[in-house]
Amino acid sequence: MTYIPYFLEGETRPGRWLITCDHAANTVPPQVGGGDLGLPRTDMERHIAYDVGAWGVSRHLGTLLDGPVIGTNFSRLVIDPNRGEDDPTLVMKLYDGSVIPANRDADAAEVERRLDLCYRPYHRAVARLAALPHTVILAMHSFTRQLRGRDPRPWHIGILHAGETRLAGPLLRLLRAETDLVVGENQPYGGHLPGDSIDQHALRQGRPNVLIEIRNDLIADELGQQDWAERLAPILTRALEEAGL
């Protein structure tokens, strides 16, 4: 069976939103370590391997917003599509206390091989979808409640931007009006990195965009994923209207 490094749903949907999920899966392609990075299954089920729950939320949002949805079919530990090709963290050797055995000796040739196998086909597909007229990019991610040795994170949801707040600004206002939510701005991470997915497919082209991070314990199951998608869809629609985009 031919390995395809991304999932794509609703390609012909007419909505403006393109929902991307850079860390959708914890898959290790058979061409990498025979499908095994040398980590125990417990680590491959953690946030270090993928964004728990983010793909489920993305799929539901695609249905509700009537837009295409694309997500990776490879673990961020194989290669991280939300990094530039020259980023030193593109292939992680150590992540949140876990050493990744299959990455320990990954040289430049191995990184190039994984770029061609996984990273570049995914980004070519995103670029093709994003090029449709009037596209608005929604990048969906999730974050863990607590990293090892760190304080618990208080946010339920974070909105990330790189100073491009046409859409992020209205969305933050609307979310902060939800009195049961703790909303972070550029939390738990700060903005974007040069060469990351939003930089590649939105900022350089001037496309409206926003990146959402949801705490992963809130979307660990199907019900949580559906509930959050149903909550976010009308807020996103209203934010787009308020932004006048």
Secondary structure, DSSP 8 states (H G I E B T S, - for coil): ----SEEEE-TT---SEEEEETT------TTTTTT--S--HHHHTSTTTS-TTHHHHHHHHHHHHT--EEEESS-TTT--TTS-TT-TTSS-SEETTEE-GGGTT--HHHHHHHIIIIIHHHHHHHHHHHTSTT-EEEEEEEE-S--TTS-----SEEEE-SS--TTHHHHHHHHHTSTT--EEES-SS-S--TTSHHIIIIITTT--EEEEEEEGGGSSSHHHHHHHHHHHHHHHHHHHHHHT-
